[in-house]
Amino acid sequence: MATGIKQQDRQDAIAGWGFMTPALILFAVFVFIPIFFAIYFSFTDWNGISPPAEAKFVGFDNFRVLLFEDGIRRADFFKALKNTAYFSLGVVPTQTALALLLAVIVNQRRLRFKSFFRTAYYFPSITSSIAISMLFLFLYQKNGLVNQVLQTITFGAWEPIAWMADPRGLFHIIFGWFGLTLETAPAWMQANMLSLSVWDWLSGPSVALMGIMILNTWTTIGTMMVIFLAALQDVPREVYEASEIDGANGRQIFFSVTLPLLRPTLFFVVTLGLIGTFQVFDQVYVMSAGGPAKTTLTVAYLVYRNGFTNSQMGLAAAIALLLFAIIFTLTLVQRRITEGKKE
């Protein structure tokens, strides 16, 4: 009897490994092996053109150039990191709030044409980002639809701007309203910090980057809405009925019942948003190529530019590993927060 059970277990294990092997092979070829070579090349001066065997091992030189050695490479890395951080800080809260609002709206039992609205809100998420980026380039032109609508709303008071060619930081524009410029800024704002002045760190997202942020938010809220909608539909109806019997109004039910029950989903969506925004590339590539004045240069685009434009694949691999470390750290922080909230 025992022999028969062991033989059956052995057959089940063989069958299990048989089903898993194709997926494991694909995972190894397209994930593990590329990660290994990315780590290896980050310690070399490989240019991406010559045979990899000819690459010279340089140790931690690529990381030293990026993090500790003053120069244009370090300045570009921290400028890209600053732009990416502003991008994330602007997009993630906005897309999360809008996605939750849309999910609550389309989850209403009395709402008519639910399927139409759900499809309409989700459609931008499955549309080619390249096509949408090209469309927004036309909308953002100086005589484009965006400026025309704003002129109409403001009765001609709006001064048309070329959105994707404006390098001014939004915070710098606000500072200017109060007479604060680089020349009149206090000395501590002009001090150098990580190859950039404090004034540059406080620039905020540029007008061009804000245009990409609006586009990115519009194309991602659909996916986040679907996640929130699935979580909302898992909330037991009895919980809402009990709250209504206790006399709670709609606002109290939302903040005291719905939000606490959605907390794990909320942090999951925020984590996805952080990962996505720190990896933004395609929209930057199509709409601005990192300009104007490098104000839309992101870390992911910097990886591409160094690797495929400047033929510095070793440096690009080092930047990619630093980006991975940043995303991994943020993910761990989000996980820790989520676990703490569950307790």
N, C-alpha and C positions, 0 to 999 in steps of 0.2 A: 504493500500500500504506500509506504513511505517512498519507495523507489519510483512509483508511478507519479506521485506528487512532485518529486524533484524533476522528473523528466518533463512534466507539464510546465513547471516553472522555467525550465531551461528553454523549452520551445517558445513560451511566451516572451522570454528575454530576447531570443533570436528574432522573433517576429517584431518586437518593439524596436530593436536596433535596426532591423531592415527598413522599417518605416522612417526612422529618424535619420538614417545615413545620408540620403539625398539632401535633406535640409541642412544637415551638419556640414556636408561638403560645400554647398553653396555659401553657408555662413562663413566657413573658413576662407574660401576663395575671395569673397567680396567684403569681409569684415576683418577677420583675424590677421590674414596675411597683409592687407593694406595698412592696418594699424602697426604691425611689426615693422614694415618698411618705412612708414612715416616716422616712427621713433628712431630707426637707424639713420635715415637721411637727415634728421634734424641735427645730428652730430657730424655732418659732413658738409663739404662745399659743393655738392653736386649741382650742376646747372640745369638739369632736366633734359639736356640734349645729348651730351656725350654718354657713353656706356656707364651704367652705375658702378661697374667695377673700377672705373678710373677716378671715382670720387675720392677726395682726400679727407681723411678723418681729422676734424678740427676740435673735437671735444665739445666744451660748453661755449665756444666762441660765438655761435649764433645767438644763444640766450644772453650772453654778456653784452653783445651789441644792442640787443633789443631792450634790455632792462637797466643796464648800468653805464654804458658808454655814450657820452654826449655826441649827438650827430643827427643827421636827417633820418636815419632808420629808427632810432629811438623816438625822435619827435613824431614821426609818422605813426609808429605803433601806439603811442599814448594819445595822439590825436584821434586815431581810429577807435581806440578804447573809449575815449570821451564821447565821440559821436554815437557809438553803439550804446553806451550807458544812457545817454539822453533819449535815444530812440526807444530803448526798452522802458525807461521810466514814463515816457509819454504814451506808448502804444499799449502796454500790458494793462494798466488800470482802466484805460478807456475801452479797450476791446472786451475786457471782463465785465465791466458795468453794462455796456450796451448789449452784450450777448445774454447776460442774465435778464435784462429788461425785455428783450425780444422773446426769450424763452418763456417768461412769465406771461407775456401777452398771448403768444400762440398756444399756450397751454390752457387758456380759458375755455371752459366747457361751452359757453354761450357764443363763442366767436364763430362766425360763419366763414366759409372758404379757408379752413385751417390748412388744408393740404397746399393750396395755392401760396399762402403766405410763407409756410415753411420752406417750400421749394424756392420761392423768390429770394428769401433771405439767405438760403444756403447756396444758391447758384453761383455767386461770385467766388466761393471757396473752391469750386471744382472747375472754374474757367482758367484757361492758360494765363499765368501771371505775366508772361511776355506780352500777350495780346492786350491785357488790361493796362499794363504799363505804357504801351504805345498809345492807347486811347487817352490815358491821363496826360501824356505829353502834349496832345492837342488841346485838352481842356485847360492846361496850365499856361498856354501861350499868352503873351501880353494882350492880344486881342481875342483870347479864347473865351469859352463860355463861363469859366469861373469868374474872371474879372468883369464880364458883362453882367452877370447876375449880381455881383457885389456892387457894381455901379448903380444898378437899378434899385437895389434895396436901400442904398445910401443916398439916392437921388442925385447921383453924379459926384458925390463928395469923395468917393473911393478913387485913389490914385492907382491906375493899373500898374502891376509889377510883373516882371518875368520871373515866375516862381522858381523855375529850375536853374536860373542864372543869378539868383540873389544869395550872396554868402553871408549876409548879416545875421548875427545871432539874435534870437527873439529877446533874450534877457538884455543884450546890449541895446536893442531898440528901446526897451522899456527904461533902461538906465538913461538913455539919451533924452527921454522926455523930462527927466529931472536934472538935466545938465551934466550928467556924469559920463565922461568919455575917457578914453585911454590916457589922454593928456592931463585930464583933471582928476583921474583916479588916485586914491591914496597910494603910498609907497608899497604897502603890503599887497595890493592888487597887481603891482607891476613886478613883484618878485618872481623868480623862476622856481617852478616845482615840476619835476619829472619832464624836463625839456620843454615845458610850456609855462607861460606866465599864469598867475592866478586869474588875471583878467580873461585869458583865453579859456580857462577851465570854467569860468562863470558865464560864458557866452550864451549858454543854452543852445538848443537845436537851431540850426540856420533855417532861413525861410525855405530853402531848397529841401533840406532834410524834413521840415514839417510837411511839405507836399508829399514826400514819400511815406511819412508816418500816417497821413490821412488815407492814402491808398492802401497801405498794409493793414490798417485797422478795418477798412471796408471789406477787404478780401478774407479776413480771418474770423470776423464775428460769427459768420455762418457756422463754421465748425464748432466753435465754442458754444454757440446756441444749441446745437444738437446734443452736446454733452450735458449741458444744463437741463435740457428738455427731458432727456432720459432719466436724469436724477429726480426731476420734479414728478415724473410719472411713477416713480418708485415710492413716493411719500404716501403713506396710507391715508385714504380719504377720511378715515375715522378721526385722525388727528385734527383735521380742519373742522370737522363737525363738532368735536368736543370743544374746540376753541370758540366756535360760534355760539355754542350753548352757554359758554362761560361769559359771553358778552363782548368778546374781542372784535374790534373792527378790522377792516382790511389792512391798514397800516400796521397794527399791532400783530396781526397774524403773520405778516411778511417778515417783520424784524424779530419776532419772538419765537416763531415756529419754523417758517420756511428757511430763513438764513442759517439758523443753527443746524438744521438737518442737512443743509447743502454744504456745510463747512468742508468736509473731505473733498467734495467735487470742486469747490471753490479753489482750494489750494492746488488741486490737480490741474485745473485750468490755468492758474497763475504759473505753475511750473512749466507747462507746455508753452505758455506765452513767453516766458523768459528764455527758454531754449530756442524757440523760433526767432525771436527778435535778435538774439546774439548771433544767430546764423544767417541773418538777412544778407542776400547777395543779388539774386536775379533782378529785383526791382532797381537796385542801385546800378547794376551793370547796364541796364537798358536806359534808365532815365537820366543818369548824371555821370556815370563812370568815375565816381568819387569827387567830382567837382561840384560847384565852383570853389576854388581855393581849398580843396580837400575837406570841405565842410560836410560832405556826405560820404566821406571815406569810412568804411566800417572794417572791422577786424576780418570778417570773412572775405570782403573784397580785397583787402590788403594781402591775404593769402594768395588769391588769384593773381593779383598784379605782380607780386614778387616771383611767383612760380612760373607764370606763363608769359608775362610781358618783360620782366627784367631778367629772366633766366637765372633766378636764384632759388632753386627748388629746396635746397637745404634750409635757407632762411625761411621760406614759406612753410616748410614742415615744422620748424620751431614755433612759428606763430600759430600754426594749427594746434600744436600741443598746448600752448599757453591758453588758447581759446577753449580747448577741451577742459583744462584745469579750472578755468573760470566757470564754465557751464556746470561741471561736476560739483564744484563747491556750492554754487547757487542751488543746485538740485538737492544736495545734502541739507542745506539750510532749510529749504522748503519742506523736505521730509521731516526734519526735526520739529519744525513748527506744526506740521500736520499731526505728528504723533503726540506732541504736547497738548494740542487742542482736543484730541480724542480722549486723553486722560481726563 
